[in-house]
Amino acid sequence: MEVVRNVYREDHEQFRTTVRRFLERECLPRQETWLADGIVDRETWQKAGREGLLGTSLPEEYGGGGGDFGHAAIIAEEMAHVGVSVSFGLHSDIVAPYIARLGTEEQKQRWLPGVCAGETILAVAITEPGGGSDVKACRTTAVRDGDEWVINGSKTFISNGFISDMVMVVCKTDPAAGAKGVSLIMVETNREGFRRGRKLHKVGMHSQDTAELFFDNVRVPASNLLGEVNKGFGYLMHDLAQERFIIAVGAASKLERLLAQTVEYVKDRKAFGGTIWDFQNTRFKLADIKANAVALRTMVDYYLAEHMRRGLSGEEAAIAKLYSTEVLWKCIDDMVQLHGGYGYMLEYPIARAFVDMRIARVYGGSNEVMRELITRKM
Ligand SMILES: Cc1cc2nc3c(=O)[nH]c(=O)nc-3n(C[C@H](O)[C@H](O)[C@H](O)COP(=O)(O)OP(=O)(O)OC[C@H]3O[C@@H](n4cnc5c(N)ncnc54)[C@H](O)[C@@H]3O)c2cc1C
């Protein structure tokens, strides 16, 4: 029995059709090139902007779709379903909301139309070579000099690091003040002193450009500060909840899709005069995976409705991220096993998921950090 989904409205489902068609028509055929190049081409971003796939929940007055989180969730679900990986979600639903929520009217008018059009691609730079989990210990500094901020430091593992036009940089504006000395500053990547390092060779997620970024006396106008000075840590704690929940949304759909593909595979694959499906071990494993997929779907849809209604707390988002990524990883491992040697060949979706999804237990805040957040309320 499938879980009845009643979280989406009619307009969401119409949007799903648009998204799936776009991913199948514009992204799937280019996927192999992106995987080889380690980056998605800019033209695809602009096409996505024209088709209304970027900034879906941003206000229409800034070029957005005027939708809600349901539209963002549908993009994450469809990426997982179709099996393509482009960081539209990071751009539209993780970084852009900081501008929409904290930006002044002038900042929103200056930046958001380009974001929605796919002309200004966004990245967020929190993690540093010296550490990612302990955000308040970051060492990149921003010092006020007249009407400018002067930024020095380095960041690593930054998604969209190569292609981005603007980066939300987490900086220390009062190094002695710990969490109370963190600020968020938007940095255009054509500023003097900004440099991208090497494109990092990752285990998976090969179509996404992940890079080191260096800031050497980078000067940006004072008006590039988002929100208030030294309030950045609180802003991050608020908005990271959505980032973590989007990971859970993608994980639930990925698990359902991989399960369907694995069932198809084992029913077709022959061994010992029958198929792999005929072994009780196979069916028992698949039964367990189905039970996990249903439990995850039920949880994610409950939280999805709550997020659209009132916004999830940090604790709820941590629970969703922790549970979804641990369950997905365990099930992927079992499904690789059911595929035998083909489970290790990258042309099979299960192998691609094996290399792509391991990182979900680490990024967006590691699952150990999620456990810390969850136990804080106990
Ligand atoms: C493909 C990819 C894309 C990424 N994209 C971005 C991006 O766009 N922007 C960005 O800023 N970062 C990004 N990251 C970085 C990612 O968010 C960090 O890797 C992650 O937060 C962990 O930080 P770290 O790697 O420094 O590990 P560390 O902080 O060094 O942690 C190492 C280990 O110690 C554990 N640990 C740390 N603190 C605790 C604790 N309190 N209790 C128990 N265990 C703990 C961790 O869970 C982990 O297992 C990306 C990473 C990858 C690999």
The ligand as an ORCA input file, in Angstrom:
! r2SCAN-3c Opt
* xyz 0 1
  C      30.002     17.779     -1.502
  C      30.014     18.776     -0.397
  C      29.323     19.971     -0.539
  C      29.357     20.919      0.471
  N      28.772     22.142      0.267
  C      28.989     23.136      1.171
  C      28.571     24.471      0.899
  O      27.975     24.769     -0.149
  N      28.849     25.431      1.809
  C      29.497     25.154      2.980
  O      29.718     26.063      3.760
  N      29.920     23.894      3.266
  C      29.683     22.886      2.399
  N      30.120     21.617      2.656
  C      30.801     21.347      3.919
  C      30.000     20.496      4.906
  O      28.866     21.198      5.365
  C      30.968     20.100      6.035
  O      31.850     19.136      5.498
  C      30.275     19.564      7.265
  O      29.535     20.576      7.916
  C      31.275     18.975      8.281
  O      32.321     19.873      8.516
  P      33.842     19.359      8.383
  O      33.983     18.686      7.075
  O      34.750     20.484      8.674
  O      33.992     18.251      9.498
  P      34.452     18.484     11.010
  O      33.706     19.593     11.600
  O      35.933     18.495     11.054
  O      33.935     17.115     11.656
  C      34.645     15.866     11.535
  C      33.855     14.779     12.242
  O      33.678     15.137     13.618
  C      32.299     15.113     13.924
  N      31.962     16.175     14.888
  C      32.153     17.509     14.748
  N      31.617     18.161     15.778
  C      31.064     17.215     16.588
  C      30.357     17.245     17.821
  N      30.067     18.403     18.438
  N      29.967     16.083     18.384
  C      30.229     14.888     17.775
  N      30.891     14.808     16.603
  C      31.301     15.947     16.028
  C      31.584     15.341     12.640
  O      30.274     14.842     12.690
  C      32.452     14.578     11.669
  O      32.086     13.218     11.722
  C      30.068     20.643      1.675
  C      30.753     19.422      1.836
  C      30.762     18.520      0.796
  C      31.591     17.277      0.965
*
